[in-house]
Amino acid sequence: MEKIITGLLVLVAIIHLLPLSGVLGVERLAALYGNSISEPNLEILMRHRAVLFGLLGLFLLYAAFTPSLQWLAIVAGFVSVVSFMVIAWSVGGYNDSIHKVVIADIIAVIALVIAGIINATR
């Protein structure tokens, strides 16, 4: 069962690490989210967001192999993906690129719920 939790947390870590490439600049952010970012303040916020996703992704990856941190990682990952989905659904009207992020977050929620259930029963 430990290997299943590890695998699920690695999956969620990868989902969180993918946006890290946005730190490289507006071209990469546009490719990730399907929006041009021409305003410097938005660029700063989005690139910083990429860094924060990278940090969370690295923590999820580390926790995947550190059982004592797995509950914290499951909760942190869950808060991250559920908050994004709630915001996306409440705002609505998002583009295809954001829809792909929502789908990835649905996959992450499923993985985290399964990891949480397994973790709770061991």
C-alpha positions in Angstrom: 0.0 0.0 0.0 2.9 2.3 0.7 3.9 2.1 -3.0 0.4 3.1 -4.1 0.5 6.2 -1.9 4.0 7.0 -3.2 2.8 6.7 -6.8 -0.3 8.8 -6.3 1.7 11.6 -4.6 4.3 11.5 -7.4 1.4 11.9 -9.9 0.1 14.9 -8.0 3.6 16.3 -7.7 4.1 16.1 -11.5 0.8 17.9 -12.0 2.0 20.7 -9.6 5.5 20.8 -11.2 4.3 21.3 -14.8 3.4 25.1 -14.3 7.0 25.7 -12.9 8.1 26.3 -16.5 6.0 29.5 -16.4 8.8 31.2 -14.4 10.8 31.4 -17.6 8.6 34.1 -19.0 5.5 35.3 -20.7 5.9 33.0 -23.7 5.8 29.9 -21.5 2.9 31.3 -19.5 0.9 31.9 -22.7 1.6 28.4 -23.8 0.5 27.0 -20.4 -2.7 29.1 -19.9 -3.7 30.2 -23.4 -3.6 33.9 -22.5 -1.1 36.6 -23.6 0.3 38.4 -20.6 1.3 41.9 -21.7 0.9 43.7 -18.3 4.1 43.6 -16.1 2.2 43.2 -12.9 0.3 40.2 -14.1 3.6 38.7 -15.4 5.1 39.1 -11.9 2.1 37.5 -10.3 2.0 34.6 -12.7 5.7 33.9 -12.6 5.6 34.0 -8.8 2.6 31.6 -9.0 4.8 29.2 -11.0 7.5 29.3 -8.3 4.9 28.5 -5.6 3.6 25.6 -7.6 7.2 24.4 -8.0 7.7 24.5 -4.2 4.5 22.6 -3.6 5.3 20.1 -6.3 8.8 19.5 -4.8 7.2 19.1 -1.3 4.7 16.6 -2.7 7.5 14.7 -4.4 9.6 14.6 -1.2 6.6 13.6 0.9 5.9 10.8 -1.5 9.0 9.1 -0.1 8.7 10.3 3.4 5.7 8.6 5.1 5.7 11.0 8.1 4.9 13.9 5.8 2.3 12.2 3.6 -0.8 13.5 5.5 0.5 17.0 5.3 1.2 16.6 1.6 -2.2 15.1 0.9 -4.0 18.0 2.7 -1.8 20.7 1.0 -2.3 19.2 -2.5 -6.0 18.8 -1.9 -6.4 22.5 -0.8 -4.4 23.5 -3.9 -6.4 21.7 -6.5 -9.9 22.1 -4.9 -9.4 25.8 -4.4 -8.4 26.2 -8.1 -11.4 24.2 -9.3 -13.8 26.1 -7.1 -12.5 29.4 -8.4 -12.6 28.3 -12.0 -16.1 27.0 -11.7 -17.4 30.0 -9.8 -15.9 32.4 -12.4 -16.6 30.3 -15.4 -16.0 31.2 -19.0 -12.4 29.8 -19.0 -10.6 28.8 -22.1 -9.5 25.4 -23.3 -6.1 25.7 -21.6 -7.6 26.4 -18.2 -10.1 23.6 -18.9 -7.1 21.2 -19.2 -5.9 22.5 -15.8 -9.3 21.8 -14.3 -9.2 18.2 -15.7 -5.7 17.7 -14.3 -6.9 18.9 -11.0 -9.8 16.5 -11.0 -7.3 13.7 -11.6 -5.2 15.1 -8.7 -8.3 15.2 -6.4 -9.1 11.6 -7.2 -5.4 10.6 -6.6 -5.3 12.5 -3.3 -8.6 11.0 -2.0 -7.4 7.5 -2.8 -4.1 8.3 -1.1 -5.9 9.7 1.9 -8.1 6.7 2.3 -5.2 4.3 2.0 -3.2 6.4 4.4 -6.0 6.4 6.9 -6.4 2.7 6.9 -2.8 1.7 7.4 
